Amino acid sequence: MIWRGLPAALAALVLLIGQALPSQAASRGRTSFGALDHSIVYDDGQQVVLIPASGSGPVGLANLSPSPSAFKRPRYAGWQFTYYDNGYMLGDIYGHRQAITPPINAGEDVYDVWPSPDGQYLAWQFVTSGTIEGLDVNMAASRIVITDQQGRNPRVLLQAAAGANGDIPIIYGWRAGSPPTLLVQTSYASSAMFGLHRGLEEFDPAVNDMVGDYFPPLGGNSLPTGEVLGVSPSGQFAVFATADGSLPSGEGQFPLAISVMHLPARHIVAIDTASSYHDKATKKLPAPRATFFSRQAFISPDDTRIAYTREDVLYPKGATAPLIRPIAMVANLGGGGKADIAADDQVMGWQDAQTVVVYRENTSADGLYAVNVSSDAGTLLVGGRNLRVDGIVP
């Protein structure tokens, strides 16, 4: 194990917890992880690290090495994460690590792999290169496969070649529940829709079949609308973009409006629109010429608020490309209550119902911060660049 910077007392506690869980199945259905509740798992492209909620020093969980496949950075669910370290691996917050074997076919590339939040399955995404509209692309066909946590006993859940719009199914992640269900989006590669993701289908791996279809349900010859930006820890709500647009200089598409759907009732509430912002110039920055929203949004653990990032598009004098300024925001899940909580910061998730984790970059104080949404008080968690929050322990 690589317990870098781990205080002796916490190391003993973590190892003791790990010894109490001799098998991964022992944690299925757990709602508490004791001293590790609300801890943050992040990576810097070289190592997966845990920041204990107790405030003690960061703990190294696993090393990362460059992946030869499309799969690049860790995927976290429940208490486990997949990653690449000279091979595909499954790790957890207790420091356990094991090799996993992709059930790959000749000519395929590993695009993604997600552990299920109950510690029972791995969901693999394989892609095959090909030609769409005369262009060579690496995602001309897709195959989604469910295996056990070693990569054995594969079952094909979905398999499809690209459609008329270069559309293939891709994994979005898992929805919490008993059992958890796998969420799948449609990715497009045609010139008119290149890079866009749309729709949301839900599959139960226990029965190997679809059990839900959202944004809106597919039907007839219509294309799905809405791009999922986040699903609540409870699995009850999803944030999605309802409109997209390009930047004044032509880049795009980017989300221009976001809403929340209560998935069981399919009730939708509008949260925010980019057109409502008309910020003025400051002494240091020109007035934004456009605004959009980040493709990540997060619902609080108590299902009351949403945290997301507004992106102001600036064109400083003499600049050849737009300057994007992130602003971390919160709003009530039922609509209203919008507030800026941290300028120049990107939202990374909720540590608990009162605390948002944000990432600050391109400043003299880059790093991950915890921000109390009531007081806007921020605390540095760890400094550095190229940091990404992979998951937060429930």
For each residue, the residues with C-beta under 8 A, 3 or more apart:
1: 95
2: 47 60 61 62 63
3: 6 11 14 59 60 95
4: 49 58 59 60
5: 57 58 59 60
6: 3 10 11 14 56 57 59
7: 10 11 56 57
8: 11 12
9: 12 13
10: 6 7 13 14 35 52 54 56 59
11: 3 6 7 8 14 15 59
12: 8 9 15 16
13: 9 10 16 17 35
14: 3 6 10 11 17 18 35 36 59 94 95
15: 11 12 18 19 94 95
16: 12 13 19 20
17: 13 14 20 21 33 34 35 36 94
18: 14 15 21 94 95 96
19: 15 16 22
20: 16 17 26
21: 17 18 24 26 27 94
22: 19 26
23: 26
24: 21 27 28 80 92 96 119 149
25: 28 119 120
26: 20 21 22 23
27: 21 24 30 33 78 79 119
28: 24 25 118 119 120
29: 118 178
30: 27 33 79
31: 394
32: 37 394
33: 17 27 30 36 37 39 79 93 393 394
34: 17 37
35: 10 13 14 17 52 54
36: 14 17 33 39 50 52 53 79 93 94 393
37: 32 33 34 53 393 394
38: 53 351 352 392 393 394
39: 33 36 50 51 52 53 93 392 393
40: 50 51 53 349 351 357 368 381 389 392 393
41: 48 49 50 51 61 74 76 81 93 389 390 391 392 393
42: 48 49 51 368 382 387 388 389 390
43: 46 47 48 49 64 73 74 83 387 388 390
44: 47 49 384 385 386 387 388
45: 64 73 386
46: 43 63 64
47: 2 43 44 60 61 62 63 64
48: 41 42 43 60 61 62 63 64 74 81 83 91 390
49: 4 41 42 43 44 58 59 60 61 382
50: 36 39 40 41 58 59 61 93
51: 39 40 41 42 58 59 368 381 382
52: 10 35 36 39 55 56 59
53: 36 37 38 39 40 351 393
54: 10 35
55: 52
56: 6 7 10 52
57: 5 6 7
58: 4 5 49 50 51 382
59: 3 4 5 6 10 11 14 49 50 51 52 95
60: 2 3 4 5 47 48 49 63
61: 2 41 47 48 49 50 81 91 92 93 95
62: 2 47 48 81 83 85 89 91 97
63: 2 46 47 48 60 85
64: 43 45 46 47 48 73 74 83 84 85
65: 84 85 86
66: 84
67: 70 71 72 84 110
68:
69: 84 109 110 111
70: 67 109 110 111 112 127 138
71: 67 84 88 110 111 112 113
72: 67 84
73: 43 45 64 83 388 390
74: 41 43 48 64 81 82 83 390
75: 81 82 83 112 113 114 115 173 390
76: 41 80 81 115 390 391
77: 80 81 114 115 116 117 173 174 391
78: 27 115 116 117 118 119
79: 27 30 33 36 92 93 94 119 393
80: 24 76 77 90 91 92 93 115 119
81: 41 48 61 62 74 75 76 77 90 91 92 115 390 391
82: 74 75 88 89 90 91 100 113 114 115 122
83: 43 48 62 64 73 74 75 88 89 91
84: 64 65 66 67 69 71 72 87 88 89
85: 62 63 64 65 89
86: 65
87: 84 99
88: 71 82 83 84 99 100 101 102 110 113 151
89: 62 82 83 84 85 97 98 99 100
90: 80 81 82 97 98 99 100 115 122 149
91: 48 61 62 80 81 82 83 95 96 97 98
92: 24 61 79 80 81 95 96
93: 33 36 39 41 50 61 79 80 393
94: 14 15 17 18 21 36 79
95: 1 3 14 15 18 59 61 91 92
96: 18 24 91 92
97: 62 89 90 91
98: 89 90 91 149 150
99: 87 88 89 90
100: 82 88 89 90 113 122 149 150 151
101: 88 150 151 152
102: 88 110 113 124 126 151
103: 124 145 147 151 152 154
104: 108 110 126
105: 108 126 143
106:
107: 128
108: 104 105 126 127 128 143
109: 69 70 126 127 128 129 138
110: 67 69 70 71 88 102 104 113 124 125 126
111: 69 70 71 125 126 127 139 142 170
112: 70 71 75 123 124 125 170 171
113: 71 75 82 88 100 102 110 122 123 124 125
114: 75 77 82 122 123 171 173 174 182
115: 75 76 77 78 80 81 82 90 119 121 122 149
116: 77 78 119 120 121 122 123 174 180 182 205
117: 77 78 174 176 180
118: 28 29 78 121 178 179 180
119: 24 25 27 28 78 79 80 115 116 149
120: 25 28 116 148 149 179
121: 115 116 118 146 147 148 149 205
122: 82 90 100 113 114 115 116 146 147 148 149 151
123: 112 113 114 116 144 145 146 157 171 174 182 205
124: 102 103 110 112 113 144 145 146 147 151 154
125: 110 111 112 113 142 143 144 170 171
126: 102 104 105 108 109 110 111 142 143 144 145
127: 70 108 109 111 138 139 140 141 142 143 168
128: 107 108 109 140 141 142 143
129: 109 136 137 138 139 140
130: 136 137 140 141 161 162
131: 134 135 136 137 140
132: 135 137 140 162 166 189 190
133: 166 190 191
134: 131
135: 131 132
136: 129 130 131
137: 129 130 131 132 140 162 166 189
138: 70 109 127 129
139: 111 127 129 142 162 168 170 187 189
140: 127 128 129 130 131 132 137 161 162 166 168 189
141: 127 128 130 159 160 161 162 168
142: 111 125 126 127 128 139 158 159 160 168 169 170
143: 105 108 125 126 127 128 156 158 159
144: 123 124 125 126 156 157 158 159 169 171 182 184
145: 103 123 124 126 154 155 156 157
146: 121 122 123 124 154 155 157 182 205 208
147: 103 121 122 124 150 151 152 153 154 155
148: 120 121 122 151 152 153
149: 24 90 98 100 115 119 120 121 122
150: 98 100 101 147
151: 88 100 101 102 103 122 124 147 148 154
152: 101 103 147 148
153: 147 148
154: 103 124 145 146 147 151
155: 145 146 147 205 208
156: 143 144 145 159
157: 123 144 145 146 182 203 205 208
158: 142 143 144 169 184 203
159: 141 142 143 144 156
160: 141 142 163 168 169
161: 130 140 141 168
162: 130 132 137 139 140 141 166 167 168 189
163: 160 166 167 168
164: 167 190
165: 188 189 190 192 193 223
166: 132 133 137 140 162 163 188 189 190 193 194
167: 162 163 164 186 187 188 189 190 193
168: 127 139 140 141 142 160 161 162 163 186 187 189
169: 142 144 158 160 184 185 186 187 201
170: 111 112 125 139 142 184 185 186 187 197
171: 112 114 123 125 144 182 183 184 185
172: 183 184 185 197 200 228 231
173: 75 77 114 182 183 231
174: 77 114 116 117 123 180 181 182 183
175: 180 181 182 183 202 231 235 263
176: 117 180 233 234 235
177: 180 181 235
178: 29 118
179: 118 120 204 205 206
180: 116 117 118 174 175 176 177 235
181: 174 175 177 202 203 204 205 211 212
182: 114 116 123 144 146 157 171 173 174 175 202 203 204 205
183: 171 172 173 174 175 200 201 202 203 228 231
184: 144 158 169 170 171 172 200 201 202 203
185: 169 170 171 172 197 198 199 200 201 227 228
186: 167 168 169 170 197 198 199 224
187: 139 167 168 169 170 195 196 197
188: 165 166 167 193 194 195 196 197 198
189: 132 137 139 140 162 165 166 167 168 193 194 195
190: 132 133 164 165 166 167 193 194
191: 133 194
192: 165
193: 165 166 167 188 189 190 196
194: 166 188 189 190 191
195: 187 188 189 253
196: 187 188 193 227 244 253
197: 170 172 185 186 187 188 227 228
198: 185 186 188 215 223 224 225 226 227
199: 185 186 213 214 215 218 223 224 225 226
200: 172 183 184 185 212 213 214 215 224 226 228 238 240
201: 169 183 184 185 210 212 213 214 218
202: 175 181 182 183 184 210 211 212 213 214
203: 157 158 181 182 183 184 208 209 210 211
204: 179 181 182 207 208 209 211
205: 116 121 123 146 155 157 179 181 182 208
206: 179
207: 204 211
208: 146 155 157 203 204 205
209: 203 204
210: 201 202 203 213
211: 181 202 203 204 207
212: 181 200 201 202 263
213: 199 200 201 202 210 217 218
214: 199 200 201 202 217 226 238 261 263 266
215: 198 199 200 224 225 226 227 228 240 261
216: 219 224 225 226
217: 213 214
218: 199 201 213 222 224
219: 216 222
220:
221:
222: 218 219
223: 165 198 199
224: 186 198 199 200 215 216 218
225: 198 199 215 216 242
226: 198 199 200 214 215 216 240 241 242
227: 185 196 197 198 215 240 241 244 255 295
228: 172 183 185 197 200 215 231 238 239 240
229: 239 240 241 255 258 293 294 295 296 297 308
230: 238 239 296 297 298 299 306 308
231: 172 173 175 183 228 235 237 238 239 299
232: 235 236 237 238 299 303
233: 176 299 301 350 394
234: 176 237 301 303
235: 175 176 177 180 231 232 263
236: 232 262 263 264 303
237: 231 232 234 260 261 262 263 299 303 333
238: 200 214 228 230 231 232 260 261 263
239: 228 229 230 231 258 259 260 271 297 298 299 306 308
240: 200 215 226 227 228 229 258 259 260 261
241: 226 227 229 244 255 256 257 258 293 295
242: 225 226 257 258 259 270
243: 255 256 257 273
244: 196 227 241 252 253 254 255 256
245: 252 253 254 256 274 290 292
246: 250 251 252 253 254
247: 250 251 252 254 290 292 313 322
248: 289 290 313 315 322
249: 315 321 322
250: 246 247
251: 246 247 254 322
252: 244 245 246 247 292
253: 195 196 244 245 246
254: 244 245 246 247 251 292 293 295 311
255: 227 229 241 243 244 258 274 292 293 294 295
256: 241 243 244 245 273 274 275 292 293
257: 241 242 243 270 272 273 274 293
258: 229 239 240 241 242 255 271 272 293 297 308
259: 239 240 242 268 269 270 271
260: 237 238 239 240 268 269 271 299 306 333
261: 214 215 237 238 240 266 267 268
262: 236 237 265 266 267 268
263: 175 212 214 235 236 237 238 266
264: 236
265: 262
266: 214 261 262 263
267: 261 262
268: 259 260 261 262
269: 259 260 333 334 335
270: 242 257 259 273 335
271: 239 258 259 260 306 308 331 335
272: 257 258 276 293 308 310 329 331 338
273: 243 256 257 270 276
274: 245 255 256 257 277 290 291 292 293 310
275: 256 291
276: 272 273
277: 274 288 291 310 312
278:
279: 287 288 291 312
280: 287
281: 285 286 287
282: 285
283:
284:
285: 281 282 314 316 323 325
286: 281 314 315 316 317
287: 279 280 281 314
288: 277 279 291 312 313 314 325
289: 248 313 314 315 322
290: 245 247 248 274 312 313
291: 274 275 277 279 288 310 311 312 313
292: 245 247 252 254 255 256 274 310 311 313
293: 229 241 254 255 256 257 258 272 274 297 308 309 310 311
294: 229 255 297 308 309 310 311 326 346 347
295: 227 229 241 254 255
296: 229 230 308 309 347 348
297: 229 230 239 258 293 294 306 307 308 309 347
298: 230 239 306 307 308 347 348 349 350 356
299: 230 231 232 233 237 239 260 303 305 306 333 350
300: 303 304 305 306 307 333 350 353
301: 233 234 350 352 353 394
302: 353
303: 232 234 236 237 299 300 333
304: 300 332 333 353
305: 299 300 330 331 332 333 337 353 373
306: 230 239 260 271 297 298 299 300 330 331 332 333
307: 297 298 300 328 329 330 341 347 349 350 356 373
308: 229 230 239 258 271 272 293 294 296 297 298 329 330 331 347
309: 293 294 296 297 326 327 328 329 345 346 347
310: 272 274 277 291 292 293 294 326 327 329 340
311: 254 291 292 293 294 324 325 326 327
312: 277 279 288 290 291 324 325 326 327
313: 247 248 288 289 290 291 292 322 323 324
314: 285 286 287 288 289 322 323 324 325
315: 248 249 286 289 319 322 323
316: 285 286 319 323
317: 286
318:
319: 315 316 322 323
320:
321: 249
322: 247 248 249 251 289 313 314 315 319
323: 285 313 314 315 316 319
324: 311 312 313 314
325: 285 288 311 312 314 343 344
326: 294 309 310 311 312 344 345 346
327: 309 310 311 312 340 342 343 344 345
328: 307 309 340 341 342 343 345 346 347 356 358 371
329: 272 307 308 309 310 338 339 340 341 347
330: 305 306 307 308 337 338 339 341 356 373
331: 271 272 305 306 308 335 336 337 338 339
332: 304 305 306 335 336 337
333: 237 260 269 299 300 303 304 305 306
334: 269
335: 269 270 271 331 332
336: 331 332
337: 305 330 331 332
338: 272 329 330 331
339: 329 330 331 373
340: 310 327 328 329 343
341: 307 328 329 330 356 358 371 373 376
342: 327 328 345 358 360 369 371 376 378
343: 325 327 328 340
344: 325 326 327 360 363
345: 309 326 327 328 342 358 359 360 369 371
346: 294 309 326 328 358 359 360 361
347: 294 296 297 298 307 308 309 328 329 356 357 358
348: 296 298 356 357 358 359 368 388 389
349: 40 298 307 356 357 389 391 392
350: 233 298 299 300 301 307 353 355 356 357 392
351: 38 40 53 355 356 357 370 392
352: 38 301 355
353: 300 301 302 304 305 350
354: 372 373 374
355: 350 351 352 370 371 372 373
356: 298 307 328 330 341 347 348 349 350 351 370 371 373
357: 40 347 348 349 350 351 368 369 370 371 381 389 392
358: 328 341 342 345 346 347 348 368 369 371 378
359: 345 346 348 367 368 369 387 388 389
360: 342 344 345 346 363 365 366 367 368 369
361: 346 366 385
362: 366
363: 344 360 366
364:
365: 360 380 383
366: 360 361 362 363 383 384 385 387
367: 359 360 380 381 382 383 384 387
368: 40 42 51 348 357 358 359 360 380 381 382 387 389
369: 342 345 357 358 359 360 378 379 380 381
370: 351 355 356 357 378 379 381
371: 328 341 342 345 355 356 357 358 376 377 378 379
372: 354 355 375 376 377 378
373: 305 307 330 339 341 354 355 356 376
374: 354
375: 372
376: 341 342 371 372 373
377: 371 372
378: 342 358 369 370 371 372
379: 369 370 371
380: 365 367 368 369 383
381: 40 51 357 367 368 369 370
382: 42 49 51 58 367 368 387
383: 365 366 367 380
384: 44 366 367 387
385: 44 361 366
386: 44 45
387: 42 43 44 359 366 367 368 382 384
388: 42 43 44 73 348 359
389: 40 41 42 348 349 357 359 368 392
390: 41 42 43 48 73 74 75 76 81
391: 41 76 77 81 349
392: 38 39 40 41 349 350 351 357 389
393: 33 36 37 38 39 40 41 53 79 93
394: 31 32 33 37 38 233 301
